[in-house]
Amino acid sequence: MEDPYHSVVEEIQTSLQTAESLRASYLRIASTAREDSEELSWARNELKATLAALDADLEDLDESVRVVEETGGRIFGIEDTEVIERRKYVNHVRQEIEKMRAEVSSEKGSARGADRDRGRPQPTTPPQEDDQSEWERQEQQMLMQQQDRTMSRIGATLSTLAEQAGLMGREIVEHNEDQEWMNEMSDVTQAKSASTATFVTALVTNAAVAGIQLAIFTVLRPHFKAIYEPRTYIPDEPKRVQSLASSMLMWPIAIVRSDYTEIKRTNGMDSYFFVRYLRMMCRVFLPIWLLSWALFMPLHSVGTTAGKTGLDKFTFGNVATTQQARYAAHLIFLYFMAGWIFWNIKKEMRHFIAARQRHLVDPEHSSSAQANTVLITGVPKKFLDEGVLAQLFSHLPGGAKAIWLNRNLKELPDLYDRRMKACNKLEGAEKNLLQTAAKLHLKAEKAKAKTGDDSKITKDLADPLDPEASLVDQLVPRDQRPTHRLPPFKWMPFGLPFMGQKVDTIDWCKQEILETTEALEKGRDTLRADIDRPGTGEDETYPPLNSAFVLFNQQIAAHLAAQSLTHNEPYRMAGKYTEVAPEDVIWGNLGLNPYEQKIRTAISYAATAGLIIFWAIPVAGVGIISNVYGLCESYSWLAWICGLPKVVVGLLQGVLPPVLLAVLMALLPIVLRLLAQFEGIPRRTGLELSLMTRFFIFQVIHSFLIVTLSGGLIRALPGLLQNPTSVPSLLAQNLPEASTFFLTYIILQGLTNTAGGLLQIVPLILYYVKLFLLGSTPRSIYNIKYVLRNVAWGTLFPSVSLITVIALVYTPLQPVMAGLAFATFGLYFQLWKYLFLYVLDQPASGDTGGLFFPKAIQHIFVGLYVQEICLCALFFLARNESGKASAIPQGALMIVLIVITAGYNIIINNSYGPLLHSLPLTLAHKSYGMPHEQSLPSEEGDGDPEINAEADTDDHKPLKNRAVKDKPLPSKHDGFAKAKKIESGGIEQEEEGNPESLDEDVRKPPTDFNHPASVEPQRPIWLPKDTLGLGEAEMRSLDKAGIRASTDDAEMNEKGKVSIDGRPPE
């Protein structure tokens, strides 16, 4: 590697000569001008700023020389004499700087002394500037421009020198250079104003990593369908898809050609609108990218005299003070950009409303209990009676079909959870027992084959003379049966080694299941008596809570109930939720008092705000840990840390910080989700919607605003300290330069994350690790192999919305951002289209019908607001060569644009807000079971070609099943247990108007909206069959004891390995 020291010395010498020239000019002006002269003040400030910048550069050079001195020059190929000469040079330059700084101070003091000797200053007329002083000022301006360019080159070279020396030293001392570098490249919380070299390095590195990942994916994809194409054989046939591509290399073309609208059929509306959002952002950024590159790249870089180099010359701050008329182009572009985005938002919201309404009235959906049920909270006590509520809602079309009051079940949920844990534990213990019996039998058979003596088998039997002992008891001695320890204290959720009573696991689980089942049945009998008793809960064992589920005969009645003013008092029956599925309910939040819920909401959001504000403290703590040697030098009481073995110190400084930071960032969504649950939200989908807002706010503040401001302010800090009056111009020049870091961040997202999303290396590894470590029982194998992964919308959408905000804000400041954003959204569109078509599976009970999409649209408005406020501030901060504000008209027109954006946001919310959740009366006749009417003029899809194309088809046309080339998983239940079309059940309707395309499963009665603890039977114990018949024997033993068990679709071979070919028996 070439030693950059000598080139740095040459640049410092040039800068030192510039400082000498400024010093001479300053002394000449000081000898003739007054102390309060504007010209003298300007010359003094410029010299001070130059000396401060030179001093900072010298400190970097001194740091690199110090690293070489401490590590040893020979390691870097430098002789000791050369190291000494370099130290002498650093000291010499420092003396020259101090000398010039002292002269500036002494001149200022001498001038003040002269003023005192002259006594009270006499009034004078302002000094007249002659041609000589004007020439000197122009000469100084030229010198300062040359100095700025020189300082930029010195800063970049010094940064490279210090970074190289520091990395070499750390490699020798700590052996963790690579990990530190990767951390700095990937962590969005540690942004710096990266150089062009950093950007190119990030681009090359991420492209290389992405290429490697794509190559591995290409090789692995055909051989691991369980990871890369599970939807080709696991779901029921209507939701399966064809294989991606038969050829190993044709998968990119297959992904590009796949139809993203199929996601509605395979994964629901939420997944479809997430991919639609990515597609929308591609369309938004395509013209913005082309126009910004054609307009801003020459505008920022050609014919300017600001002196920036590399990528910084394309930034907003590179427009010279003498050429700020160019800002008019930015203003025009921003108006065009806002208008283009407004049009896209309007187009997508129209499509969203039309597509959501078609989804609501789709016969498969509108026939479900989920579509016809309303959850009502805050019900007053006098209405806590099924008959009273039925009478109240009889005014709506069709009235109520069924009503479930939520009740305080007291001990029943705990009993239900205890029984479920005992069932899980019993399945594992029974499998271990059967496995042990199979191994002992195999061992005995091998011994028999060797000796030919049956007595060997008899020896291994636990008690062959006991006629009542089962075969498994005869094969497995008592001391080899599964055992565990009970918790030493009742309040402990688990046992401890060597503490607590040791029990036989199978016997204990049987007893636990029988006891909890008996207690549950007794409680359920009491509960049924309470339900049958008239009244509002007086003297009932399980009194009703202040919430109820109301199932209506008509879908439109459910939506009218949700929109109507139900009660005449504040907060009474005000919380009403449509599209409720039993699996989506948070049962613990159904009994909150309305006032308590309001207080909880205030506390929850206050805690969220505090978390956002103070989250920087633990993150800063992690940053402190990453600088162990600095801590040792700064604090003597921590010096013992550096005395530890170098490997330990390397782990503390290089490995521990990123691990802790990853843990912190993983904990954040969990904490925010808990705060949302504390608020009292009664549905898990509502929880995710709330988390989406909270997490987005956190991302924008911590991962964007703080990074942007800190990156620009830190870079401008030396100049601000030396010349506080230059705040506007310095901020206007330096804030846009933090964009280079975000360019590298977008590259990371677009290349590495997209390729990593395809490769899915972590799910691939975890799949086989889980099968090896946890895949023991039939149920655990089923959950690992055949339960598909899903996504958490509350964290996924904000992560993508953050890219939108970054791209919107920085496009006018750094046009390169628009091209990278377009590429990133294009790659994301293809990635998530593939994942939702072939890999992931979102549960139908957790589908909101696309309600995350309007929130994402609001995030676009947030990006526009931040962009416009930022540009408005930069326009007002802009200064010309005379130091005067030069872009006031542009700033004023930006305020107008902010008002226009806010007005359009309000219009969009007012136009489409009422249509987001509820079904309009004009579409009521399209619901399942409703008599058909002549099409009304206000039908959905008007003006939207995509929706109109769908509307031309038969409304009740059955879903098309695509051909499945791959052989389905073998099963005696027709394609791995055919599921009901309507997961939560159907609604009995009059035969008139029922579409023939729906099968009988649709017309089955709805699933009750009861707490599982009040209705669910004991889950069958799923045991595997085996060659010895031990599984069937254990099943009969459990059935005889009163415990449900089954051996369907599960087998164990003679070596104890379990396999399944069907769903769990329940």
HUKA-V325195 format. One record per residue. SS is DSSP state (hx for helix, st for strand, lp for the rest). BURIAL is b if it has 9 or more other ideal C-beta (glycine too) atoms within 8 Angstrom, else e. D_LAST is the distance of its C-alpha to the last C-alpha in Angstrom with 2 decimals. Layout:
ss: [SS/SS]
burial: [BURIAL/BURIAL]
d_last: [D_LAST/D_LAST]
//
This chain:
ss: [lp/lp/lp/lp/hx/hx/hx/hx/hx/hx/hx/hx/hx/hx/hx/hx/hx/hx/hx/hx/hx/hx/hx/hx/hx/hx/hx/hx/hx/hx/hx/hx/lp/lp/lp/lp/lp/hx/hx/hx/hx/hx/hx/hx/hx/hx/hx/hx/hx/hx/hx/hx/hx/hx/hx/hx/hx/hx/hx/hx/hx/hx/hx/hx/hx/hx/hx/hx/hx/hx/hx/lp/hx/hx/hx/hx/lp/lp/lp/hx/hx/hx/hx/hx/hx/hx/hx/hx/hx/hx/hx/hx/hx/hx/hx/hx/hx/hx/hx/hx/hx/hx/hx/hx/hx/hx/hx/hx/hx/hx/hx/hx/hx/hx/hx/hx/hx/lp/lp/lp/lp/lp/lp/lp/lp/lp/lp/lp/lp/lp/hx/hx/hx/hx/hx/hx/hx/hx/hx/hx/hx/hx/hx/hx/hx/hx/hx/hx/hx/hx/hx/hx/hx/hx/hx/hx/hx/hx/hx/hx/hx/hx/hx/hx/hx/hx/hx/hx/hx/hx/hx/hx/hx/lp/lp/lp/hx/hx/hx/hx/hx/hx/hx/hx/hx/hx/lp/lp/lp/lp/lp/lp/lp/lp/lp/hx/hx/hx/hx/hx/hx/hx/hx/hx/hx/hx/hx/hx/hx/hx/hx/hx/hx/hx/hx/hx/hx/hx/hx/hx/hx/hx/hx/lp/hx/hx/hx/hx/lp/hx/hx/hx/lp/lp/lp/lp/hx/hx/hx/lp/lp/lp/lp/lp/lp/lp/lp/lp/lp/lp/hx/hx/hx/hx/hx/hx/hx/lp/lp/hx/hx/hx/hx/hx/hx/hx/hx/hx/hx/hx/hx/hx/hx/hx/hx/hx/hx/hx/hx/hx/hx/hx/hx/hx/hx/hx/hx/hx/hx/hx/hx/hx/hx/hx/hx/hx/hx/hx/hx/hx/hx/lp/lp/lp/lp/lp/lp/lp/lp/hx/hx/hx/hx/hx/st/hx/hx/hx/lp/lp/lp/lp/lp/hx/hx/hx/hx/hx/hx/hx/hx/hx/hx/hx/hx/hx/hx/hx/hx/hx/hx/hx/hx/hx/hx/hx/hx/hx/hx/hx/hx/hx/hx/hx/hx/hx/hx/hx/hx/hx/hx/lp/hx/hx/hx/hx/lp/st/hx/hx/hx/hx/st/st/st/st/st/lp/lp/lp/hx/hx/hx/lp/lp/hx/hx/hx/hx/hx/hx/hx/hx/hx/hx/lp/lp/lp/lp/st/st/st/st/st/st/st/st/lp/lp/lp/lp/hx/hx/hx/hx/hx/hx/hx/hx/hx/hx/hx/hx/hx/hx/hx/hx/hx/hx/hx/hx/hx/hx/hx/hx/hx/hx/hx/hx/hx/hx/hx/hx/hx/hx/hx/hx/hx/hx/hx/hx/lp/lp/lp/hx/hx/hx/hx/hx/hx/lp/lp/lp/lp/lp/lp/lp/lp/lp/lp/hx/hx/hx/hx/hx/lp/lp/hx/hx/hx/lp/lp/st/st/st/lp/lp/lp/lp/lp/lp/lp/lp/lp/lp/st/lp/lp/st/lp/lp/st/st/st/hx/hx/hx/hx/hx/hx/hx/hx/hx/hx/hx/hx/hx/hx/hx/hx/hx/hx/hx/hx/hx/hx/hx/hx/hx/hx/hx/hx/lp/lp/lp/lp/lp/lp/lp/lp/lp/lp/lp/st/st/st/st/st/st/st/st/st/lp/lp/hx/hx/hx/hx/hx/hx/hx/hx/hx/lp/lp/lp/lp/lp/lp/lp/lp/lp/lp/lp/st/st/st/lp/lp/lp/lp/hx/hx/hx/st/lp/hx/hx/hx/lp/lp/lp/lp/hx/hx/hx/hx/hx/hx/hx/hx/hx/hx/hx/hx/hx/hx/hx/hx/hx/hx/hx/hx/hx/hx/hx/hx/hx/hx/hx/hx/hx/hx/hx/hx/lp/lp/hx/hx/hx/hx/hx/hx/hx/lp/hx/hx/hx/hx/hx/hx/hx/lp/lp/lp/hx/hx/hx/hx/hx/hx/hx/hx/hx/hx/hx/hx/hx/hx/hx/hx/hx/hx/hx/hx/hx/hx/hx/hx/hx/hx/hx/hx/hx/hx/hx/hx/hx/lp/lp/lp/lp/st/hx/hx/hx/hx/hx/hx/hx/hx/hx/hx/hx/hx/hx/hx/hx/hx/hx/hx/hx/hx/hx/hx/hx/hx/hx/hx/hx/hx/hx/hx/hx/hx/hx/hx/hx/hx/hx/hx/hx/lp/hx/hx/hx/hx/hx/hx/hx/hx/hx/hx/hx/hx/hx/hx/hx/hx/hx/hx/hx/hx/hx/hx/hx/hx/hx/hx/hx/hx/hx/hx/hx/hx/hx/hx/hx/hx/lp/hx/hx/hx/hx/hx/hx/hx/hx/hx/hx/hx/hx/hx/lp/lp/lp/lp/hx/hx/hx/hx/hx/hx/hx/hx/hx/lp/lp/lp/lp/lp/lp/hx/hx/hx/hx/hx/hx/hx/hx/hx/hx/hx/hx/hx/hx/hx/hx/hx/hx/hx/lp/lp/st/lp/hx/hx/hx/hx/hx/hx/hx/hx/hx/hx/hx/hx/hx/hx/hx/hx/hx/hx/hx/hx/hx/hx/hx/lp/lp/lp/lp/lp/hx/hx/hx/lp/lp/lp/lp/hx/hx/hx/hx/hx/hx/hx/hx/hx/hx/hx/hx/hx/hx/hx/hx/hx/hx/hx/hx/hx/hx/hx/hx/hx/hx/hx/lp/st/lp/lp/lp/lp/lp/st/lp/lp/hx/hx/hx/hx/hx/hx/hx/hx/hx/hx/hx/hx/hx/hx/hx/hx/hx/hx/hx/hx/hx/hx/hx/hx/hx/hx/hx/hx/lp/lp/lp/lp/lp/hx/hx/hx/hx/hx/hx/lp/lp/lp/lp/lp/lp/lp/lp/lp/lp/lp/lp/lp/lp/lp/lp/lp/lp/hx/hx/hx/hx/hx/hx/hx/lp/lp/lp/lp/lp/lp/lp/lp/lp/lp/lp/lp/lp/lp/lp/lp/lp/lp/lp/lp/lp/lp/lp/lp/lp/lp/lp/lp/lp/lp/lp/lp/lp/lp/st/lp/lp/lp/lp/lp/lp/lp/lp/lp/lp/lp/lp/lp/hx/hx/hx/hx/lp/lp/lp/lp/lp/lp/lp/lp/hx/hx/hx/hx/lp/lp/lp/lp/lp/st/st/lp/lp/st/st/lp/lp/lp/hx/hx/hx/hx/hx/hx/hx/hx/hx/hx/hx/hx/lp/lp/lp/st/st/lp/lp/lp/st/st/st/lp/lp/lp/lp/lp/st/st/st/lp/lp/lp/lp/lp/lp]
burial: [e/e/e/b/b/e/e/b/b/e/b/b/e/b/b/b/e/b/b/b/b/b/b/e/b/b/b/b/b/b/e/e/b/e/b/e/b/e/b/b/b/e/b/b/b/b/b/b/b/b/b/b/b/b/b/b/b/b/e/b/b/b/b/b/b/e/b/b/b/e/b/e/b/e/e/b/e/b/e/e/e/b/b/e/e/b/b/e/b/b/e/e/b/b/e/b/b/e/e/b/b/e/b/b/e/e/b/b/e/e/b/b/e/b/b/e/e/e/e/e/e/e/e/e/e/e/e/e/e/e/e/e/b/b/e/b/b/e/b/b/b/e/b/b/b/b/b/b/b/b/b/b/b/b/b/b/b/b/b/b/b/b/e/b/b/b/b/b/b/b/b/e/b/b/b/b/b/e/b/b/b/e/b/b/b/e/b/e/b/e/b/e/b/b/b/b/b/b/b/e/b/b/b/e/b/b/b/e/b/b/b/e/b/b/e/b/b/b/e/b/b/e/e/e/b/e/b/b/b/b/b/b/b/b/b/b/b/e/e/b/b/e/e/b/b/e/e/b/e/b/b/e/e/b/b/e/e/b/e/b/e/b/b/b/e/b/b/b/b/b/b/b/b/b/b/b/b/b/b/b/b/b/e/b/b/b/e/b/b/e/b/b/b/e/b/b/b/e/b/b/b/e/e/b/e/b/e/b/b/b/b/b/b/b/b/b/b/b/b/b/b/e/b/b/e/b/b/e/b/b/b/e/b/b/b/b/b/b/e/b/b/b/e/b/b/b/e/b/b/b/b/b/b/b/b/b/b/b/b/b/b/e/b/b/b/b/b/b/b/b/b/b/b/b/b/b/b/b/b/b/e/e/b/b/b/e/e/b/b/b/e/b/b/e/e/b/b/e/b/b/b/e/b/b/b/b/b/e/b/e/e/b/b/e/b/b/e/b/b/b/e/b/b/b/b/b/b/b/b/b/b/b/b/b/b/b/b/b/b/b/b/b/b/b/b/e/b/b/e/e/e/e/e/e/e/b/b/e/e/b/b/b/e/e/e/e/e/e/e/e/b/b/b/b/b/b/e/e/e/e/b/b/e/b/b/b/b/e/e/e/e/b/e/e/b/b/e/e/e/b/e/e/b/e/b/b/e/b/b/b/e/b/b/b/e/b/b/e/b/b/e/e/b/b/e/b/b/e/e/b/e/e/e/e/e/b/b/e/e/b/e/b/b/b/b/b/b/b/b/b/b/b/b/b/b/b/b/b/b/b/b/b/e/e/e/b/e/e/e/e/e/b/b/b/b/b/b/b/e/b/b/b/e/b/b/b/e/e/b/b/e/b/e/b/e/b/b/b/e/b/b/e/b/b/b/e/b/b/e/e/b/b/e/e/b/b/e/e/b/e/e/b/b/e/b/b/b/b/b/e/b/b/e/e/e/e/e/e/b/e/b/b/e/b/e/b/e/e/b/b/b/b/b/b/b/b/b/b/e/b/b/e/e/b/e/e/e/b/b/e/b/b/b/e/b/b/b/b/b/b/b/b/b/b/b/b/b/b/b/b/b/b/b/b/b/b/b/b/b/b/b/b/b/b/b/b/b/b/b/b/b/b/b/b/b/b/e/b/b/b/e/b/b/e/e/b/e/b/b/b/b/b/b/b/b/b/b/b/b/b/b/b/b/b/b/b/b/b/b/b/b/b/b/b/b/b/b/b/b/b/b/e/b/b/e/e/b/e/e/b/b/e/e/e/b/b/b/b/b/b/b/b/e/b/b/b/e/b/e/b/e/b/b/b/b/b/b/b/b/b/b/b/b/b/b/b/b/b/b/b/b/b/b/b/b/b/b/b/b/b/b/b/b/b/b/b/b/b/b/b/b/b/b/b/b/b/b/b/b/b/b/b/e/e/b/b/b/b/b/b/b/b/b/b/b/b/b/b/b/b/b/b/b/b/b/b/b/b/b/b/b/b/b/b/b/b/b/b/b/b/e/e/e/e/b/b/b/b/e/b/b/e/b/b/b/e/b/b/e/b/b/b/e/b/b/e/e/b/e/e/e/b/e/e/e/b/e/b/b/b/e/e/b/b/e/b/b/b/b/b/e/e/e/e/e/e/e/e/b/b/b/e/e/b/e/e/b/b/e/b/b/e/e/e/e/e/e/e/e/e/e/e/e/b/e/e/e/b/b/e/b/e/b/e/b/b/b/e/e/e/b/b/b/b/b/b/b/e/b/e/e/e/b/b/e/e/e/b/e/e/b/b/b/b/e/b/e/e/b/e/b/e/b/b/e/e/e/b/b/b/b/b/b/b/b/b/e/b/b/b/b/b/b/b/b/e/b/b/b/e/e/e/b/b/b/b/b/e/b/b/b/b/b/e/e/b/e/b/b/b/b/b/b/e/e/e]
d_last: [68.24/71.28/72.47/72.36/74.69/77.91/76.63/75.42/78.88/80.51/78.33/79.00/82.71/82.58/80.80/83.35/86.16/84.57/84.45/88.12/89.01/87.19/88.97/92.34/91.62/90.53/93.70/95.89/94.33/94.44/98.19/99.03/96.26/95.63/92.76/91.01/91.41/88.30/89.28/89.64/86.31/84.59/86.24/85.36/81.68/81.40/83.00/80.78/77.65/78.88/79.62/76.21/74.43/76.70/76.06/72.29/72.67/74.93/72.35/69.83/72.48/73.34/69.68/69.52/72.82/71.56/68.47/70.81/73.07/70.30/68.59/71.81/73.49/73.56/69.79/70.27/73.44/75.77/78.87/79.51/82.70/80.81/78.33/81.35/82.86/79.66/79.61/83.26/82.47/79.69/82.08/84.83/82.71/81.52/85.17/86.08/83.27/84.31/87.93/87.17/84.95/87.80/90.28/88.13/87.98/91.70/92.66/90.70/92.38/95.81/95.37/94.42/97.44/99.69/98.42/99.26/102.76/103.41/102.55/100.94/99.73/101.84/100.40/100.39/99.54/96.48/97.32/98.08/96.33/98.69/98.00/97.87/95.07/93.11/93.48/92.32/89.23/88.33/88.96/86.63/83.88/84.19/84.10/80.97/79.19/80.14/78.99/75.55/75.07/76.32/74.10/71.02/71.92/72.70/69.46/67.37/69.34/69.28/65.54/65.15/67.56/65.94/62.43/63.58/65.47/62.69/60.05/62.37/63.02/59.40/58.62/61.26/60.41/56.64/55.37/52.82/54.48/51.68/48.99/51.33/52.16/48.58/47.86/50.81/49.83/46.21/46.21/46.77/47.84/50.90/52.65/56.27/58.68/58.09/60.92/61.01/60.61/57.37/56.09/57.07/55.57/52.26/52.31/53.12/50.74/47.73/48.59/48.81/45.51/43.84/45.47/44.21/40.64/40.81/42.27/39.48/36.87/38.71/38.56/34.95/33.27/33.26/31.90/28.97/26.87/23.86/26.12/28.44/26.68/22.88/22.65/24.31/21.28/18.04/17.49/17.08/20.49/22.00/21.82/22.97/26.60/29.21/30.33/32.79/35.78/36.55/39.63/39.42/42.03/41.13/38.19/40.43/41.60/38.09/36.93/40.06/39.68/36.02/35.57/34.29/33.51/30.56/28.83/28.29/26.09/24.22/24.02/25.15/28.38/28.58/28.63/31.04/33.45/33.46/34.66/36.94/38.45/39.31/40.87/42.82/44.25/45.38/47.28/48.71/50.06/51.50/54.69/54.87/54.91/57.61/59.78/59.55/60.55/63.39/64.62/63.99/64.51/68.19/68.61/67.52/69.12/72.25/75.53/74.22/76.01/73.30/73.22/69.48/68.33/65.23/62.25/63.85/66.52/63.98/63.03/64.25/66.37/68.52/70.37/73.82/75.48/78.11/75.63/73.30/74.05/71.25/68.78/69.24/67.13/64.25/64.53/64.50/61.55/59.52/60.21/59.17/56.01/55.04/55.71/53.67/50.68/51.11/51.00/47.82/46.11/47.13/45.94/42.51/41.99/42.88/40.39/37.68/38.26/38.37/35.25/33.27/34.47/33.50/30.01/29.84/30.98/29.03/27.37/23.95/24.21/26.41/24.14/21.30/21.08/21.76/25.12/26.16/25.37/27.85/27.41/30.70/31.91/35.13/34.98/37.97/37.53/39.11/36.52/33.53/32.94/30.73/33.70/36.10/33.93/33.34/37.12/37.77/35.71/36.95/39.79/37.53/36.91/34.42/33.78/30.52/27.61/25.58/26.25/24.23/26.45/25.19/26.05/27.09/24.24/26.32/24.58/21.08/19.88/21.32/19.63/16.21/17.09/18.46/15.39/13.29/16.21/16.44/12.89/13.80/17.15/16.11/14.13/17.33/19.63/18.13/18.36/21.92/22.81/21.81/23.61/26.64/26.76/26.66/29.44/31.55/31.28/32.27/35.12/36.29/36.21/38.33/40.72/41.02/41.80/44.54/46.14/45.20/44.85/41.86/42.94/41.40/37.92/38.85/40.00/36.68/34.81/34.21/35.50/36.02/38.02/35.33/33.98/31.10/29.81/26.76/27.31/25.63/27.84/30.80/30.18/29.52/32.27/31.47/32.92/30.59/27.31/25.42/27.06/27.28/29.56/28.84/30.37/34.05/33.88/31.27/31.51/30.64/27.10/27.51/29.72/32.94/34.47/36.94/36.18/34.08/32.97/31.52/28.67/26.54/23.24/21.07/23.05/23.04/19.26/18.78/21.45/20.16/16.66/18.49/21.09/19.00/16.75/20.06/21.62/18.86/19.03/22.78/22.81/20.62/23.05/25.87/24.26/23.94/27.56/28.62/27.10/28.85/32.09/34.48/36.09/35.34/33.91/36.95/36.33/32.52/30.44/28.09/30.54/29.64/30.12/32.25/29.59/27.63/25.43/27.23/25.67/28.58/29.16/30.88/30.22/33.88/33.79/31.23/33.57/36.61/35.15/34.52/38.12/39.92/41.77/39.82/41.83/45.52/45.30/44.69/41.16/39.71/36.62/37.66/34.38/32.48/29.72/28.51/25.62/23.21/19.45/17.34/16.11/19.84/21.11/22.80/22.49/25.29/27.80/27.51/30.14/33.06/36.48/37.92/40.96/38.95/36.94/40.27/41.56/38.42/38.80/42.43/41.67/38.88/41.18/44.08/42.07/41.06/44.75/45.74/43.21/44.55/48.11/47.76/45.31/48.42/49.26/46.56/46.99/50.73/50.09/48.28/51.28/53.63/51.83/52.28/56.07/56.54/60.11/61.13/59.85/61.85/64.97/64.58/63.61/65.41/63.00/60.30/62.61/60.98/57.91/60.06/61.33/57.94/57.43/57.37/53.92/52.56/54.43/53.14/49.54/50.26/51.91/50.10/46.52/45.71/46.59/44.29/41.42/42.08/42.46/39.16/37.48/39.28/38.25/34.60/34.78/36.37/33.37/31.36/34.24/34.69/31.03/31.31/34.48/32.80/30.05/32.86/34.44/31.77/30.08/27.01/25.03/24.11/25.74/28.79/28.75/29.01/31.76/33.67/33.26/34.60/37.79/38.26/37.68/39.98/42.72/42.44/42.61/45.63/47.53/46.88/46.29/48.83/51.44/52.17/52.22/54.56/56.92/57.06/57.66/60.52/62.01/62.13/63.93/66.40/66.84/70.04/71.81/70.66/72.05/75.35/75.83/73.76/75.53/73.84/70.32/69.82/70.93/69.16/65.82/66.21/66.83/64.31/61.18/60.51/60.82/57.52/56.02/56.41/53.67/51.27/52.24/51.01/47.81/47.14/47.90/45.35/42.67/43.62/44.11/42.33/39.27/38.80/39.16/36.93/34.23/34.43/34.58/31.71/33.00/31.06/27.56/28.75/29.81/26.85/24.44/26.11/26.88/23.25/22.33/25.22/24.84/21.18/19.41/18.97/15.38/12.93/11.02/14.51/15.66/12.97/13.92/17.53/17.72/15.51/15.26/18.69/21.23/22.56/25.77/26.98/29.35/31.21/32.77/32.82/34.85/37.53/38.11/38.97/40.90/43.02/44.26/45.22/47.22/48.96/49.90/51.20/53.31/54.82/55.48/58.88/59.69/58.72/58.20/56.62/53.49/52.91/52.79/50.38/48.13/48.10/47.24/44.47/42.79/43.20/41.51/38.72/38.21/37.74/35.55/33.02/33.09/32.05/29.34/27.67/28.03/26.98/25.32/23.77/20.94/21.22/18.21/19.09/18.55/21.23/23.73/26.89/28.48/30.99/32.37/33.05/35.67/38.19/38.10/38.97/41.83/43.12/43.11/45.48/47.80/47.71/48.86/51.62/52.78/53.01/54.79/57.29/58.03/58.56/60.93/62.69/63.35/64.56/66.91/68.38/68.71/70.49/74.17/77.00/79.75/81.58/78.63/78.15/74.97/74.76/71.61/71.76/71.42/68.30/66.82/67.67/66.10/62.94/62.77/63.00/60.11/57.99/58.75/57.88/54.54/53.72/54.79/52.67/49.66/50.24/50.65/47.37/45.53/47.22/46.72/43.06/41.75/41.29/39.44/36.83/34.24/35.18/35.36/39.00/40.16/41.60/38.13/36.57/37.21/35.05/31.80/29.30/30.68/34.08/37.27/38.85/42.23/44.95/44.41/45.93/48.28/46.03/43.04/41.06/42.14/45.86/47.71/44.83/45.13/41.57/40.13/42.73/41.79/38.22/39.50/41.55/38.49/36.68/34.64/31.77/31.86/28.44/27.38/28.84/26.66/28.49/28.91/26.96/29.24/27.00/24.92/21.20/18.78/18.56/15.49/15.15/13.12/16.27/16.80/13.62/11.10/13.11/12.12/13.69/17.20/17.10/14.37/15.33/16.12/19.54/22.54/24.25/27.71/30.79/30.87/34.08/33.63/30.06/30.12/29.42/27.70/24.51/22.10/20.55/17.34/19.79/21.09/17.98/18.42/17.75/15.11/16.96/18.72/18.10/17.69/14.16/16.01/17.17/14.16/10.78/9.68/9.47/6.63/6.48/9.39/9.18/12.70/14.90/17.08/20.78/24.14/25.06/22.11/21.51/17.73/17.41/19.96/18.15/14.92/17.29/19.05/16.08/15.14/18.86/18.96/16.39/13.52/10.14/9.87/9.24/11.60/10.39/12.03/13.54/17.19/19.97/23.58/26.58/27.30/23.99/22.68/18.93/17.81/14.67/14.63/11.24/8.24/5.64/3.80/0.00]
//
